[in-house]
Each structure stands twice: as structure tokens, then as C-alpha cells.
């Protein structure tokens, strides 16, 4: 494992995440509706594959109240 000391949500942080499965999206693997590999997981796998091929981050982004709260409280930690 490599450790990168970069500020969250910066350009450098986004570059490091490009083409990689991240914990913030891991829930899509759990949303499989009883199938081995559900639609959400297929879409995420496609997104990661396209990022690897294109060498740049996907235009799609996701946020919710939990992610927002984390961003707001991060400086306190």
C-alpha cells in the first residue's frame, strides 16, 4: 500500500482516484438484488474501465448528506 499526503477533493486527490475502485462507491457491489453481479456493480465497473482507458476521471459524480457532513467535519479531525 502506498500513502499519499494530499488534501481531499483537490485535483491531485482526484487524479489519484482515477481508474480505481474507492470505498465511497463500494455499496454498489452490495446492491445486487440477489444476483452475483448486479446492475449497479456493472455500471461502476464500466466507469472504472473507461477511466483507465481514457486516462481521466469520469464526469459522473455522486454526493449525499453523509458525504457532505464528512467534508464539513474533516478539518475538525
PAZALO-528195 format. One line per field, with one value per residue (C-alpha): residue in three letters; x, y, z; residue number from 1. Coordinates in nm, 2 decimals. Layout:
N
aa = [Ala_...]
east = [X_...]
north = [Y_...]
up = [Z_...]
i = [NUM_...]
# end
This chain:
77
aa = [Unk_Unk_Unk_Unk_Unk_Unk_Unk_Unk_Unk_Unk_Unk_Unk_Unk_Unk_Unk_Unk_Unk_Unk_Unk_Unk_Unk_Unk_Unk_Unk_Unk_Unk_Unk_Unk_Unk_Unk_Unk_Unk_Unk_Unk_Unk_Unk_Unk_Unk_Unk_Unk_Unk_Unk_Unk_Unk_Unk_Unk_Unk_Unk_Unk_Unk_Unk_Unk_Unk_Unk_Unk_Unk_Unk_Unk_Unk_Unk_Unk_Unk_Unk_Unk_Unk_Unk_Unk_Unk_Unk_Unk_Unk_Unk_Unk_Unk_Unk_Unk_Unk]
east = [0.00_0.12_0.03_-0.03_-0.05_-0.29_-0.58_-0.92_-1.12_-0.82_-0.70_-0.42_-0.67_-0.90_-0.60_-0.50_-0.86_-0.89_-0.94_-0.96_-1.23_-1.30_-1.46_-1.72_-1.87_-1.83_-2.20_-2.28_-2.13_-2.37_-2.68_-2.70_-3.07_-2.97_-2.75_-2.38_-2.30_-2.59_-2.66_-2.50_-2.18_-2.17_-2.21_-1.94_-1.70_-1.77_-1.70_-1.37_-1.27_-1.35_-1.14_-0.85_-0.88_-0.93_-0.68_-0.91_-1.18_-1.54_-1.77_-2.02_-2.01_-2.22_-2.28_-2.52_-2.58_-2.33_-2.05_-2.13_-2.11_-1.78_-1.64_-1.76_-1.62_-1.29_-1.10_-1.20_-1.04]
north = [0.00_0.35_0.65_0.99_1.30_1.51_1.72_1.56_1.69_1.86_1.80_1.57_1.37_1.32_1.21_0.95_0.81_0.79_0.43_0.29_0.13_0.35_0.29_0.56_0.36_0.01_0.00_-0.06_-0.41_-0.48_-0.37_-0.68_-0.78_-1.14_-1.16_-1.24_-0.91_-0.65_-0.36_-0.10_-0.30_-0.35_0.03_0.11_-0.15_0.01_0.36_0.24_0.07_0.38_0.59_0.35_0.36_0.74_0.82_1.08_1.09_1.02_1.32_1.14_1.24_1.14_1.31_1.28_1.43_1.19_1.28_1.65_1.61_1.43_1.72_1.97_1.79_1.68_1.99_1.91_1.56]
up = [0.00_-0.08_0.13_-0.04_0.17_-0.04_0.05_-0.02_-0.32_-0.48_-0.83_-0.71_-0.50_-0.80_-1.02_-0.76_-0.76_-1.14_-1.26_-0.91_-0.70_-0.40_-0.06_-0.13_-0.41_-0.26_-0.17_-0.54_-0.51_-0.23_-0.43_-0.64_-0.58_-0.53_-0.84_-0.84_-1.01_-1.00_-1.24_-1.01_-0.99_-1.37_-1.42_-1.17_-1.33_-1.67_-1.52_-1.38_-1.71_-1.91_-1.67_-1.72_-2.10_-2.12_-1.85_-1.70_-1.43_-1.52_-1.55_-1.32_-0.95_-0.65_-0.32_-0.03_0.31_0.47_0.23_0.27_0.65_0.62_0.41_0.66_0.97_0.82_0.93_1.29_1.28]
i = [1_2_3_4_5_6_7_8_9_10_11_12_13_14_15_16_17_18_19_20_21_22_23_24_25_26_27_28_29_30_31_32_33_34_35_36_37_38_39_40_41_42_43_44_45_46_47_48_49_50_51_52_53_54_55_56_57_58_59_60_61_62_63_64_65_66_67_68_69_70_71_72_73_74_75_76_77]
# end
